[in-house]
Amino acid sequence: MSNPDGPAFSGASDPQRPAPARLAIIGCGNRARSDDGAGVEVVDRLKAAGLPPDVQLVDAGTAGIDVMFGVRGAARVVIVDACRSGSEPGAIFRLPAREAMTPAEPGYTLHGLRWDHALYAGRRMYGEHFADHAEVVLIEAAHTGFGLELSAPVQRAAERVAVLLAALARGDAG
């Protein structure tokens, strides 16, 4: 029998398993593609911030399907990623996750299934209100070519987002 809450949250009533997170912050992106790693950089900064134990930090990298299970299992979710909208590098956008859902082309593997596709799939599988408790924070990228460093404007934006999310995690902001 399949578990509707996903593998990471199976057996939630089992005392051996931790309770679902009050807040999950999921960083997405590819560290080897310069600014595309902004989401995982934010999660790295938050790991060093000493957040409460009911806050789950997830480095989802490029595994979009992991985002779907993270959204399903937490009371509130923030997904952080880079974007390329044509705006000024380092610009920060915050929107409800339902506004970022994108259908994926049918395929036979999970390769290429981005987090926005996974959110769409989650809504199709779990119902219309699947991601009502989730939001997305996007940081405008300057460079997404091969490289291990974030550009200066994206570094500054990642720091601002980490400060904002640390306050949210501590209950200092909404």
mmCIF file of the C-alpha atoms, coordinates in Angstrom:
data_MODEL
# 
_entry.id   MODEL 
# 
loop_
_atom_site.group_PDB 
_atom_site.id 
_atom_site.type_symbol 
_atom_site.label_atom_id 
_atom_site.label_alt_id 
_atom_site.label_comp_id 
_atom_site.label_asym_id 
_atom_site.label_entity_id 
_atom_site.label_seq_id 
_atom_site.pdbx_PDB_ins_code 
_atom_site.Cartn_x 
_atom_site.Cartn_y 
_atom_site.Cartn_z 
_atom_site.occupancy 
_atom_site.B_iso_or_equiv 
_atom_site.pdbx_formal_charge 
_atom_site.auth_seq_id 
_atom_site.auth_comp_id 
_atom_site.auth_asym_id 
_atom_site.auth_atom_id 
_atom_site.pdbx_PDB_model_num 
ATOM 1   C CA . MET A 1 1   ? 0.000  0.000  0.000   1.00 0.00 ? 1   MET A CA 1 
ATOM 2   C CA . SER A 1 2   ? 1.387  3.428  -0.905  1.00 0.00 ? 2   SER A CA 1 
ATOM 3   C CA . ASN A 1 3   ? 1.873  6.187  1.627   1.00 0.00 ? 3   ASN A CA 1 
ATOM 4   C CA . PRO A 1 4   ? 0.142  9.463  0.627   1.00 0.00 ? 4   PRO A CA 1 
ATOM 5   C CA . ASP A 1 5   ? 2.517  11.490 2.761   1.00 0.00 ? 5   ASP A CA 1 
ATOM 6   C CA . GLY A 1 6   ? 5.622  10.318 0.903   1.00 0.00 ? 6   GLY A CA 1 
ATOM 7   C CA . PRO A 1 7   ? 8.542  8.252  2.099   1.00 0.00 ? 7   PRO A CA 1 
ATOM 8   C CA . ALA A 1 8   ? 10.050 10.846 4.418   1.00 0.00 ? 8   ALA A CA 1 
ATOM 9   C CA . PHE A 1 9   ? 6.862  11.121 6.427   1.00 0.00 ? 9   PHE A CA 1 
ATOM 10  C CA . SER A 1 10  ? 5.589  7.537  6.567   1.00 0.00 ? 10  SER A CA 1 
ATOM 11  C CA . GLY A 1 11  ? 4.443  6.341  9.965   1.00 0.00 ? 11  GLY A CA 1 
ATOM 12  C CA . ALA A 1 12  ? 3.840  9.806  11.399  1.00 0.00 ? 12  ALA A CA 1 
ATOM 13  C CA . SER A 1 13  ? 2.079  8.221  14.397  1.00 0.00 ? 13  SER A CA 1 
ATOM 14  C CA . ASP A 1 14  ? 5.120  6.032  15.058  1.00 0.00 ? 14  ASP A CA 1 
ATOM 15  C CA . PRO A 1 15  ? 6.879  7.421  18.196  1.00 0.00 ? 15  PRO A CA 1 
ATOM 16  C CA . GLN A 1 16  ? 10.243 6.509  16.635  1.00 0.00 ? 16  GLN A CA 1 
ATOM 17  C CA . ARG A 1 17  ? 9.713  9.033  13.841  1.00 0.00 ? 17  ARG A CA 1 
ATOM 18  C CA . PRO A 1 18  ? 9.922  12.803 14.351  1.00 0.00 ? 18  PRO A CA 1 
ATOM 19  C CA . ALA A 1 19  ? 6.773  14.899 14.066  1.00 0.00 ? 19  ALA A CA 1 
ATOM 20  C CA . PRO A 1 20  ? 6.305  16.842 10.833  1.00 0.00 ? 20  PRO A CA 1 
ATOM 21  C CA . ALA A 1 21  ? 8.147  20.144 10.788  1.00 0.00 ? 21  ALA A CA 1 
ATOM 22  C CA . ARG A 1 22  ? 6.423  23.374 11.761  1.00 0.00 ? 22  ARG A CA 1 
ATOM 23  C CA . LEU A 1 23  ? 8.414  25.001 8.963   1.00 0.00 ? 23  LEU A CA 1 
ATOM 24  C CA . ALA A 1 24  ? 10.403 23.426 6.137   1.00 0.00 ? 24  ALA A CA 1 
ATOM 25  C CA . ILE A 1 25  ? 12.776 25.584 4.113   1.00 0.00 ? 25  ILE A CA 1 
ATOM 26  C CA . ILE A 1 26  ? 13.766 23.855 0.895   1.00 0.00 ? 26  ILE A CA 1 
ATOM 27  C CA . GLY A 1 27  ? 16.725 25.189 -1.087  1.00 0.00 ? 27  GLY A CA 1 
ATOM 28  C CA . CYS A 1 28  ? 16.840 24.249 -4.759  1.00 0.00 ? 28  CYS A CA 1 
ATOM 29  C CA . GLY A 1 29  ? 19.502 24.685 -7.396  1.00 0.00 ? 29  GLY A CA 1 
ATOM 30  C CA . ASN A 1 30  ? 22.746 23.475 -8.842  1.00 0.00 ? 30  ASN A CA 1 
ATOM 31  C CA . ARG A 1 31  ? 25.881 24.579 -6.968  1.00 0.00 ? 31  ARG A CA 1 
ATOM 32  C CA . ALA A 1 32  ? 28.006 23.945 -10.064 1.00 0.00 ? 32  ALA A CA 1 
ATOM 33  C CA . ARG A 1 33  ? 26.060 26.544 -12.094 1.00 0.00 ? 33  ARG A CA 1 
ATOM 34  C CA . SER A 1 34  ? 27.056 29.740 -10.264 1.00 0.00 ? 34  SER A CA 1 
ATOM 35  C CA . ASP A 1 35  ? 23.943 31.709 -9.237  1.00 0.00 ? 35  ASP A CA 1 
ATOM 36  C CA . ASP A 1 36  ? 21.680 28.713 -9.812  1.00 0.00 ? 36  ASP A CA 1 
ATOM 37  C CA . GLY A 1 37  ? 22.941 27.549 -6.401  1.00 0.00 ? 37  GLY A CA 1 
ATOM 38  C CA . ALA A 1 38  ? 21.311 30.492 -4.576  1.00 0.00 ? 38  ALA A CA 1 
ATOM 39  C CA . GLY A 1 39  ? 18.610 28.347 -2.932  1.00 0.00 ? 39  GLY A CA 1 
ATOM 40  C CA . VAL A 1 40  ? 21.043 25.836 -1.486  1.00 0.00 ? 40  VAL A CA 1 
ATOM 41  C CA . GLU A 1 41  ? 23.291 28.705 -0.365  1.00 0.00 ? 41  GLU A CA 1 
ATOM 42  C CA . VAL A 1 42  ? 20.392 30.124 1.656   1.00 0.00 ? 42  VAL A CA 1 
ATOM 43  C CA . VAL A 1 43  ? 19.865 26.723 3.313   1.00 0.00 ? 43  VAL A CA 1 
ATOM 44  C CA . ASP A 1 44  ? 23.605 26.498 4.084   1.00 0.00 ? 44  ASP A CA 1 
ATOM 45  C CA . ARG A 1 45  ? 23.485 29.902 5.785   1.00 0.00 ? 45  ARG A CA 1 
ATOM 46  C CA . LEU A 1 46  ? 20.419 28.880 7.791   1.00 0.00 ? 46  LEU A CA 1 
ATOM 47  C CA . LYS A 1 47  ? 22.112 25.668 8.959   1.00 0.00 ? 47  LYS A CA 1 
ATOM 48  C CA . ALA A 1 48  ? 24.663 27.868 10.714  1.00 0.00 ? 48  ALA A CA 1 
ATOM 49  C CA . ALA A 1 49  ? 21.969 30.101 12.284  1.00 0.00 ? 49  ALA A CA 1 
ATOM 50  C CA . GLY A 1 50  ? 20.915 27.831 15.170  1.00 0.00 ? 50  GLY A CA 1 
ATOM 51  C CA . LEU A 1 51  ? 17.231 27.570 14.291  1.00 0.00 ? 51  LEU A CA 1 
ATOM 52  C CA . PRO A 1 52  ? 14.582 25.870 16.458  1.00 0.00 ? 52  PRO A CA 1 
ATOM 53  C CA . PRO A 1 53  ? 14.395 22.052 16.215  1.00 0.00 ? 53  PRO A CA 1 
ATOM 54  C CA . ASP A 1 54  ? 10.939 22.107 14.595  1.00 0.00 ? 54  ASP A CA 1 
ATOM 55  C CA . VAL A 1 55  ? 12.410 23.814 11.516  1.00 0.00 ? 55  VAL A CA 1 
ATOM 56  C CA . GLN A 1 56  ? 13.553 21.452 8.789   1.00 0.00 ? 56  GLN A CA 1 
ATOM 57  C CA . LEU A 1 57  ? 16.215 22.620 6.337   1.00 0.00 ? 57  LEU A CA 1 
ATOM 58  C CA . VAL A 1 58  ? 16.394 20.690 3.065   1.00 0.00 ? 58  VAL A CA 1 
ATOM 59  C CA . ASP A 1 59  ? 19.048 20.959 0.379   1.00 0.00 ? 59  ASP A CA 1 
ATOM 60  C CA . ALA A 1 60  ? 16.978 19.566 -2.496  1.00 0.00 ? 60  ALA A CA 1 
ATOM 61  C CA . GLY A 1 61  ? 19.594 20.448 -5.084  1.00 0.00 ? 61  GLY A CA 1 
ATOM 62  C CA . THR A 1 62  ? 18.043 19.612 -8.428  1.00 0.00 ? 62  THR A CA 1 
ATOM 63  C CA . ALA A 1 63  ? 15.753 16.808 -7.170  1.00 0.00 ? 63  ALA A CA 1 
ATOM 64  C CA . GLY A 1 64  ? 12.329 18.315 -7.828  1.00 0.00 ? 64  GLY A CA 1 
ATOM 65  C CA . ILE A 1 65  ? 10.420 15.297 -6.572  1.00 0.00 ? 65  ILE A CA 1 
ATOM 66  C CA . ASP A 1 66  ? 11.925 15.788 -3.088  1.00 0.00 ? 66  ASP A CA 1 
ATOM 67  C CA . VAL A 1 67  ? 10.180 19.159 -2.983  1.00 0.00 ? 67  VAL A CA 1 
ATOM 68  C CA . MET A 1 68  ? 6.796  17.516 -3.438  1.00 0.00 ? 68  MET A CA 1 
ATOM 69  C CA . PHE A 1 69  ? 7.305  15.292 -0.392  1.00 0.00 ? 69  PHE A CA 1 
ATOM 70  C CA . GLY A 1 70  ? 8.691  18.179 1.659   1.00 0.00 ? 70  GLY A CA 1 
ATOM 71  C CA . VAL A 1 71  ? 5.643  20.295 0.877   1.00 0.00 ? 71  VAL A CA 1 
ATOM 72  C CA . ARG A 1 72  ? 3.330  17.420 1.788   1.00 0.00 ? 72  ARG A CA 1 
ATOM 73  C CA . GLY A 1 73  ? 4.918  16.803 5.166   1.00 0.00 ? 73  GLY A CA 1 
ATOM 74  C CA . ALA A 1 74  ? 5.328  20.209 6.822   1.00 0.00 ? 74  ALA A CA 1 
ATOM 75  C CA . ALA A 1 75  ? 2.897  22.712 8.333   1.00 0.00 ? 75  ALA A CA 1 
ATOM 76  C CA . ARG A 1 76  ? 4.455  25.596 6.375   1.00 0.00 ? 76  ARG A CA 1 
ATOM 77  C CA . VAL A 1 77  ? 6.965  25.496 3.534   1.00 0.00 ? 77  VAL A CA 1 
ATOM 78  C CA . VAL A 1 78  ? 9.255  28.008 1.867   1.00 0.00 ? 78  VAL A CA 1 
ATOM 79  C CA . ILE A 1 79  ? 11.011 26.977 -1.352  1.00 0.00 ? 79  ILE A CA 1 
ATOM 80  C CA . VAL A 1 80  ? 14.057 29.054 -2.318  1.00 0.00 ? 80  VAL A CA 1 
ATOM 81  C CA . ASP A 1 81  ? 15.579 29.031 -5.796  1.00 0.00 ? 81  ASP A CA 1 
ATOM 82  C CA . ALA A 1 82  ? 17.204 31.201 -8.429  1.00 0.00 ? 82  ALA A CA 1 
ATOM 83  C CA . CYS A 1 83  ? 15.281 32.538 -11.405 1.00 0.00 ? 83  CYS A CA 1 
ATOM 84  C CA . ARG A 1 84  ? 15.949 34.243 -14.738 1.00 0.00 ? 84  ARG A CA 1 
ATOM 85  C CA . SER A 1 85  ? 13.130 36.734 -15.352 1.00 0.00 ? 85  SER A CA 1 
ATOM 86  C CA . GLY A 1 86  ? 15.158 39.541 -16.906 1.00 0.00 ? 86  GLY A CA 1 
ATOM 87  C CA . SER A 1 87  ? 15.063 41.610 -13.700 1.00 0.00 ? 87  SER A CA 1 
ATOM 88  C CA . GLU A 1 88  ? 18.049 43.148 -11.971 1.00 0.00 ? 88  GLU A CA 1 
ATOM 89  C CA . PRO A 1 89  ? 20.433 40.452 -10.621 1.00 0.00 ? 89  PRO A CA 1 
ATOM 90  C CA . GLY A 1 90  ? 19.808 39.932 -6.918  1.00 0.00 ? 90  GLY A CA 1 
ATOM 91  C CA . ALA A 1 91  ? 16.150 40.995 -7.075  1.00 0.00 ? 91  ALA A CA 1 
ATOM 92  C CA . ILE A 1 92  ? 14.026 38.966 -4.670  1.00 0.00 ? 92  ILE A CA 1 
ATOM 93  C CA . PHE A 1 93  ? 10.517 37.745 -5.465  1.00 0.00 ? 93  PHE A CA 1 
ATOM 94  C CA . ARG A 1 94  ? 8.097  36.136 -2.998  1.00 0.00 ? 94  ARG A CA 1 
ATOM 95  C CA . LEU A 1 95  ? 4.925  34.429 -4.196  1.00 0.00 ? 95  LEU A CA 1 
ATOM 96  C CA . PRO A 1 96  ? 2.464  31.695 -3.255  1.00 0.00 ? 96  PRO A CA 1 
ATOM 97  C CA . ALA A 1 97  ? 3.632  28.283 -4.482  1.00 0.00 ? 97  ALA A CA 1 
ATOM 98  C CA . ARG A 1 98  ? 0.378  27.733 -6.399  1.00 0.00 ? 98  ARG A CA 1 
ATOM 99  C CA . GLU A 1 99  ? 1.387  30.628 -8.681  1.00 0.00 ? 99  GLU A CA 1 
ATOM 100 C CA . ALA A 1 100 ? 4.640  28.865 -9.587  1.00 0.00 ? 100 ALA A CA 1 
ATOM 101 C CA . MET A 1 101 ? 3.204  25.444 -10.486 1.00 0.00 ? 101 MET A CA 1 
ATOM 102 C CA . THR A 1 102 ? 4.065  24.353 -14.027 1.00 0.00 ? 102 THR A CA 1 
ATOM 103 C CA . PRO A 1 103 ? 2.965  21.182 -15.822 1.00 0.00 ? 103 PRO A CA 1 
ATOM 104 C CA . ALA A 1 104 ? 5.824  18.950 -16.951 1.00 0.00 ? 104 ALA A CA 1 
ATOM 105 C CA . GLU A 1 105 ? 6.097  17.195 -20.260 1.00 0.00 ? 105 GLU A CA 1 
ATOM 106 C CA . PRO A 1 106 ? 5.307  13.493 -19.800 1.00 0.00 ? 106 PRO A CA 1 
ATOM 107 C CA . GLY A 1 107 ? 8.426  11.396 -19.365 1.00 0.00 ? 107 GLY A CA 1 
ATOM 108 C CA . TYR A 1 108 ? 9.610  8.050  -18.110 1.00 0.00 ? 108 TYR A CA 1 
ATOM 109 C CA . THR A 1 109 ? 12.142 9.260  -15.544 1.00 0.00 ? 109 THR A CA 1 
ATOM 110 C CA . LEU A 1 110 ? 12.341 11.898 -12.820 1.00 0.00 ? 110 LEU A CA 1 
ATOM 111 C CA . HIS A 1 111 ? 15.345 13.560 -14.498 1.00 0.00 ? 111 HIS A CA 1 
ATOM 112 C CA . GLY A 1 112 ? 14.316 17.019 -15.549 1.00 0.00 ? 112 GLY A CA 1 
ATOM 113 C CA . LEU A 1 113 ? 11.394 17.152 -13.095 1.00 0.00 ? 113 LEU A CA 1 
ATOM 114 C CA . ARG A 1 114 ? 11.885 20.584 -11.526 1.00 0.00 ? 114 ARG A CA 1 
ATOM 115 C CA . TRP A 1 115 ? 10.325 21.715 -8.248  1.00 0.00 ? 115 TRP A CA 1 
ATOM 116 C CA . ASP A 1 116 ? 7.635  23.712 -10.090 1.00 0.00 ? 116 ASP A CA 1 
ATOM 117 C CA . HIS A 1 117 ? 6.683  20.542 -11.989 1.00 0.00 ? 117 HIS A CA 1 
ATOM 118 C CA . ALA A 1 118 ? 6.653  18.569 -8.729  1.00 0.00 ? 118 ALA A CA 1 
ATOM 119 C CA . LEU A 1 119 ? 4.289  21.103 -7.154  1.00 0.00 ? 119 LEU A CA 1 
ATOM 120 C CA . TYR A 1 120 ? 1.943  20.759 -10.122 1.00 0.00 ? 120 TYR A CA 1 
ATOM 121 C CA . ALA A 1 121 ? 2.114  16.965 -9.895  1.00 0.00 ? 121 ALA A CA 1 
ATOM 122 C CA . GLY A 1 122 ? 1.483  17.133 -6.143  1.00 0.00 ? 122 GLY A CA 1 
ATOM 123 C CA . ARG A 1 123 ? -1.647 19.184 -6.666  1.00 0.00 ? 123 ARG A CA 1 
ATOM 124 C CA . ARG A 1 124 ? -2.875 16.686 -9.259  1.00 0.00 ? 124 ARG A CA 1 
ATOM 125 C CA . MET A 1 125 ? -2.226 13.748 -6.911  1.00 0.00 ? 125 MET A CA 1 
ATOM 126 C CA . TYR A 1 126 ? -3.142 15.198 -3.514  1.00 0.00 ? 126 TYR A CA 1 
ATOM 127 C CA . GLY A 1 127 ? -5.830 17.736 -4.407  1.00 0.00 ? 127 GLY A CA 1 
ATOM 128 C CA . GLU A 1 128 ? -6.439 21.399 -5.067  1.00 0.00 ? 128 GLU A CA 1 
ATOM 129 C CA . HIS A 1 129 ? -5.175 22.612 -1.666  1.00 0.00 ? 129 HIS A CA 1 
ATOM 130 C CA . PHE A 1 130 ? -1.896 20.663 -1.819  1.00 0.00 ? 130 PHE A CA 1 
ATOM 131 C CA . ALA A 1 131 ? 0.451  23.667 -1.659  1.00 0.00 ? 131 ALA A CA 1 
ATOM 132 C CA . ASP A 1 132 ? -1.747 26.254 0.078   1.00 0.00 ? 132 ASP A CA 1 
ATOM 133 C CA . HIS A 1 133 ? 0.753  26.331 2.969   1.00 0.00 ? 133 HIS A CA 1 
ATOM 134 C CA . ALA A 1 134 ? 3.776  26.856 0.705   1.00 0.00 ? 134 ALA A CA 1 
ATOM 135 C CA . GLU A 1 135 ? 5.450  29.885 -0.780  1.00 0.00 ? 135 GLU A CA 1 
ATOM 136 C CA . VAL A 1 136 ? 8.362  30.446 -3.096  1.00 0.00 ? 136 VAL A CA 1 
ATOM 137 C CA . VAL A 1 137 ? 11.224 32.920 -2.738  1.00 0.00 ? 137 VAL A CA 1 
ATOM 138 C CA . LEU A 1 138 ? 13.146 33.494 -5.959  1.00 0.00 ? 138 LEU A CA 1 
ATOM 139 C CA . ILE A 1 139 ? 16.457 35.307 -6.379  1.00 0.00 ? 139 ILE A CA 1 
ATOM 140 C CA . GLU A 1 140 ? 17.222 36.759 -9.794  1.00 0.00 ? 140 GLU A CA 1 
ATOM 141 C CA . ALA A 1 141 ? 20.429 35.197 -11.131 1.00 0.00 ? 141 ALA A CA 1 
ATOM 142 C CA . ALA A 1 142 ? 23.145 37.058 -13.003 1.00 0.00 ? 142 ALA A CA 1 
ATOM 143 C CA . HIS A 1 143 ? 25.101 34.012 -14.225 1.00 0.00 ? 143 HIS A CA 1 
ATOM 144 C CA . THR A 1 144 ? 24.085 30.364 -14.487 1.00 0.00 ? 144 THR A CA 1 
ATOM 145 C CA . GLY A 1 145 ? 27.086 29.081 -16.402 1.00 0.00 ? 145 GLY A CA 1 
ATOM 146 C CA . PHE A 1 146 ? 29.554 26.648 -14.882 1.00 0.00 ? 146 PHE A CA 1 
ATOM 147 C CA . GLY A 1 147 ? 31.135 27.972 -11.722 1.00 0.00 ? 147 GLY A CA 1 
ATOM 148 C CA . LEU A 1 148 ? 31.107 27.455 -7.965  1.00 0.00 ? 148 LEU A CA 1 
ATOM 149 C CA . GLU A 1 149 ? 30.706 31.049 -6.769  1.00 0.00 ? 149 GLU A CA 1 
ATOM 150 C CA . LEU A 1 150 ? 27.621 33.218 -6.565  1.00 0.00 ? 150 LEU A CA 1 
ATOM 151 C CA . SER A 1 151 ? 27.823 36.655 -8.170  1.00 0.00 ? 151 SER A CA 1 
ATOM 152 C CA . ALA A 1 152 ? 28.046 39.600 -5.747  1.00 0.00 ? 152 ALA A CA 1 
ATOM 153 C CA . PRO A 1 153 ? 24.399 40.710 -6.134  1.00 0.00 ? 153 PRO A CA 1 
ATOM 154 C CA . VAL A 1 154 ? 23.142 37.156 -5.634  1.00 0.00 ? 154 VAL A CA 1 
ATOM 155 C CA . GLN A 1 155 ? 25.376 36.684 -2.571  1.00 0.00 ? 155 GLN A CA 1 
ATOM 156 C CA . ARG A 1 156 ? 23.858 39.822 -1.042  1.00 0.00 ? 156 ARG A CA 1 
ATOM 157 C CA . ALA A 1 157 ? 20.337 38.655 -1.900  1.00 0.00 ? 157 ALA A CA 1 
ATOM 158 C CA . ALA A 1 158 ? 21.002 35.193 -0.438  1.00 0.00 ? 158 ALA A CA 1 
ATOM 159 C CA . GLU A 1 159 ? 22.082 36.848 2.813   1.00 0.00 ? 159 GLU A CA 1 
ATOM 160 C CA . ARG A 1 160 ? 18.925 39.017 2.900   1.00 0.00 ? 160 ARG A CA 1 
ATOM 161 C CA . VAL A 1 161 ? 16.718 35.974 2.262   1.00 0.00 ? 161 VAL A CA 1 
ATOM 162 C CA . ALA A 1 162 ? 18.537 33.957 4.949   1.00 0.00 ? 162 ALA A CA 1 
ATOM 163 C CA . VAL A 1 163 ? 17.980 36.762 7.483   1.00 0.00 ? 163 VAL A CA 1 
ATOM 164 C CA . LEU A 1 164 ? 14.296 36.995 6.527   1.00 0.00 ? 164 LEU A CA 1 
ATOM 165 C CA . LEU A 1 165 ? 13.778 33.229 6.792   1.00 0.00 ? 165 LEU A CA 1 
ATOM 166 C CA . ALA A 1 166 ? 15.710 32.967 10.075  1.00 0.00 ? 166 ALA A CA 1 
ATOM 167 C CA . ALA A 1 167 ? 13.325 35.563 11.534  1.00 0.00 ? 167 ALA A CA 1 
ATOM 168 C CA . LEU A 1 168 ? 10.363 33.592 10.193  1.00 0.00 ? 168 LEU A CA 1 
ATOM 169 C CA . ALA A 1 169 ? 11.750 30.380 11.686  1.00 0.00 ? 169 ALA A CA 1 
ATOM 170 C CA . ARG A 1 170 ? 12.142 32.039 15.088  1.00 0.00 ? 170 ARG A CA 1 
ATOM 171 C CA . GLY A 1 171 ? 8.637  33.497 14.937  1.00 0.00 ? 171 GLY A CA 1 
ATOM 172 C CA . ASP A 1 172 ? 9.861  37.093 14.495  1.00 0.00 ? 172 ASP A CA 1 
ATOM 173 C CA . ALA A 1 173 ? 8.221  37.598 11.076  1.00 0.00 ? 173 ALA A CA 1 
ATOM 174 C CA . GLY A 1 174 ? 5.384  36.266 8.959   1.00 0.00 ? 174 GLY A CA 1 
# 
